[in-house]
Amino acid sequence: MITRRNSLWLVPLLLILTFPLWKIPVASFLTPRGGFDSGESSKKNEGYNFSMDVVTILQSEEGKNTATIHAASAYSSRRHNEYILQEVDADIFDENGNLTNVIADTGNYNIDRKRLKLIENVVITNLADNYSMETDLLYYDGDKRTVFCPGETHLKGDGISIDGSSFSHNMISGEYIVGGRVLCLLQGYKSS
């Protein structure tokens, strides 16, 4: 005679015998949705999350130094090979090796494109042409060797002061362009 207590062992036996029938639906129910992340994608981005203090970036072309960028600190951005820089002090050299010094509060540098963007309190000092300039935004393209300031610029030199709404400089040809409404004050020149 089978009593309730004796029939209890039939439940595990029934589960074992019917296992092939319910294995597939239970396995698909327990599988994580969206696939399984093995951690490979996080390993690929691991090398691009960093923060460094006292950074120097050297840029050269054909064995000739074209720019040296110093920063008090640098850290990675969301873009591949682009770094955010703090307290930037950059030296940019023209074709003749003449030095132009640029300082700014913040900036970013893209290694692949050789582009430097400087923001806030940008001061440019050109020792060869003996002028200094102030602006809030500067773009330097290392491949084209151009400097472009799309905002207001205040340029001061020996006996000259120029205010404009944009500024561009081609370091290969030596051409300067001050755009927009320009105010130019010359001192020490006599009119004839």
LOMIPA-956155 format. One record per residue (C-alpha): x negated, y, z; residue number from 1. Coordinates in steps of 0.1 Angstrom, whole numbers. Layout:
<pts>
{{X; Y; Z}; NUM}
...
</pts>
This chain:
<pts>
{{0; 0; 0}; 1}
{{-13; 34; -9}; 2}
{{-8; 61; 17}; 3}
{{-13; 98; 13}; 4}
{{-48; 95; 30}; 5}
{{-59; 68; 6}; 6}
{{-47; 86; -25}; 7}
{{-70; 116; -17}; 8}
{{-100; 99; -34}; 9}
{{-80; 97; -67}; 10}
{{-83; 135; -72}; 11}
{{-121; 135; -77}; 12}
{{-119; 104; -98}; 13}
{{-92; 120; -120}; 14}
{{-114; 151; -124}; 15}
{{-145; 131; -134}; 16}
{{-125; 110; -159}; 17}
{{-109; 141; -176}; 18}
{{-141; 162; -176}; 19}
{{-145; 161; -214}; 20}
{{-110; 176; -218}; 21}
{{-114; 207; -196}; 22}
{{-152; 213; -199}; 23}
{{-150; 235; -231}; 24}
{{-122; 259; -219}; 25}
{{-138; 264; -185}; 26}
{{-173; 270; -200}; 27}
{{-160; 296; -224}; 28}
{{-141; 313; -195}; 29}
{{-172; 315; -173}; 30}
{{-195; 328; -201}; 31}
{{-204; 365; -195}; 32}
{{-187; 389; -219}; 33}
{{-209; 409; -243}; 34}
{{-236; 384; -245}; 35}
{{-265; 377; -222}; 36}
{{-293; 403; -217}; 37}
{{-326; 386; -213}; 38}
{{-343; 418; -203}; 39}
{{-361; 423; -236}; 40}
{{-345; 456; -244}; 41}
{{-355; 471; -211}; 42}
{{-390; 458; -216}; 43}
{{-392; 477; -249}; 44}
{{-384; 510; -233}; 45}
{{-405; 505; -202}; 46}
{{-436; 520; -217}; 47}
{{-418; 553; -226}; 48}
{{-407; 562; -191}; 49}
{{-435; 580; -174}; 50}
{{-446; 611; -156}; 51}
{{-482; 624; -156}; 52}
{{-500; 653; -140}; 53}
{{-528; 674; -157}; 54}
{{-524; 663; -193}; 55}
{{-545; 671; -223}; 56}
{{-533; 664; -259}; 57}
{{-559; 667; -287}; 58}
{{-549; 672; -323}; 59}
{{-575; 669; -351}; 60}
{{-575; 666; -388}; 61}
{{-603; 653; -410}; 62}
{{-626; 652; -379}; 63}
{{-619; 689; -371}; 64}
{{-602; 699; -339}; 65}
{{-570; 718; -348}; 66}
{{-553; 721; -314}; 67}
{{-559; 713; -277}; 68}
{{-528; 713; -255}; 69}
{{-531; 714; -218}; 70}
{{-501; 709; -194}; 71}
{{-498; 708; -156}; 72}
{{-474; 679; -160}; 73}
{{-458; 658; -187}; 74}
{{-430; 632; -188}; 75}
{{-412; 612; -214}; 76}
{{-380; 622; -230}; 77}
{{-352; 602; -246}; 78}
{{-368; 606; -280}; 79}
{{-395; 582; -290}; 80}
{{-430; 597; -288}; 81}
{{-418; 631; -276}; 82}
{{-431; 645; -243}; 83}
{{-417; 673; -221}; 84}
{{-445; 696; -209}; 85}
{{-446; 720; -179}; 86}
{{-470; 750; -176}; 87}
{{-484; 747; -211}; 88}
{{-518; 762; -221}; 89}
{{-526; 755; -258}; 90}
{{-555; 764; -279}; 91}
{{-548; 764; -317}; 92}
{{-576; 768; -342}; 93}
{{-572; 783; -377}; 94}
{{-591; 772; -408}; 95}
{{-622; 792; -398}; 96}
{{-622; 778; -363}; 97}
{{-609; 810; -348}; 98}
{{-590; 805; -315}; 99}
{{-554; 815; -307}; 100}
{{-543; 808; -271}; 101}
{{-507; 802; -263}; 102}
{{-492; 798; -228}; 103}
{{-456; 790; -218}; 104}
{{-435; 778; -189}; 105}
{{-422; 747; -206}; 106}
{{-423; 729; -239}; 107}
{{-422; 696; -257}; 108}
{{-445; 679; -281}; 109}
{{-437; 653; -308}; 110}
{{-467; 631; -315}; 111}
{{-454; 616; -348}; 112}
{{-445; 650; -363}; 113}
{{-473; 670; -346}; 114}
{{-448; 696; -336}; 115}
{{-451; 717; -304}; 116}
{{-421; 737; -291}; 117}
{{-427; 762; -264}; 118}
{{-399; 778; -243}; 119}
{{-398; 806; -218}; 120}
{{-424; 833; -212}; 121}
{{-445; 825; -243}; 122}
{{-476; 846; -246}; 123}
{{-498; 843; -276}; 124}
{{-534; 858; -276}; 125}
{{-553; 858; -308}; 126}
{{-590; 866; -301}; 127}
{{-601; 869; -337}; 128}
{{-575; 895; -348}; 129}
{{-574; 910; -313}; 130}
{{-537; 910; -306}; 131}
{{-512; 895; -281}; 132}
{{-476; 887; -285}; 133}
{{-447; 878; -262}; 134}
{{-416; 858; -271}; 135}
{{-392; 832; -256}; 136}
{{-394; 805; -282}; 137}
{{-422; 793; -305}; 138}
{{-425; 764; -329}; 139}
{{-459; 751; -340}; 140}
{{-461; 726; -369}; 141}
{{-495; 709; -368}; 142}
{{-491; 693; -403}; 143}
{{-481; 726; -421}; 144}
{{-503; 746; -397}; 145}
{{-476; 772; -392}; 146}
{{-463; 792; -362}; 147}
{{-427; 804; -361}; 148}
{{-408; 824; -335}; 149}
{{-371; 827; -343}; 150}
{{-363; 852; -315}; 151}
{{-374; 887; -305}; 152}
{{-412; 892; -306}; 153}
{{-434; 920; -291}; 154}
{{-468; 922; -307}; 155}
{{-495; 945; -293}; 156}
{{-530; 951; -307}; 157}
{{-556; 979; -309}; 158}
{{-536; 1010; -316}; 159}
{{-505; 991; -329}; 160}
{{-473; 979; -313}; 161}
{{-447; 959; -334}; 162}
{{-413; 947; -322}; 163}
{{-394; 924; -345}; 164}
{{-366; 899; -344}; 165}
{{-387; 870; -358}; 166}
{{-423; 861; -365}; 167}
{{-441; 836; -386}; 168}
{{-478; 829; -393}; 169}
{{-494; 806; -418}; 170}
{{-528; 796; -404}; 171}
{{-540; 783; -437}; 172}
{{-533; 814; -458}; 173}
{{-536; 838; -429}; 174}
{{-502; 854; -437}; 175}
{{-482; 872; -410}; 176}
{{-444; 880; -414}; 177}
{{-424; 900; -389}; 178}
{{-387; 897; -398}; 179}
{{-354; 914; -390}; 180}
{{-353; 950; -377}; 181}
{{-390; 960; -371}; 182}
{{-403; 988; -350}; 183}
{{-439; 996; -357}; 184}
{{-459; 1022; -336}; 185}
{{-494; 1032; -348}; 186}
{{-516; 1051; -324}; 187}
{{-548; 1070; -333}; 188}
{{-540; 1075; -370}; 189}
{{-536; 1110; -385}; 190}
{{-511; 1117; -411}; 191}
{{-524; 1135; -443}; 192}
</pts>
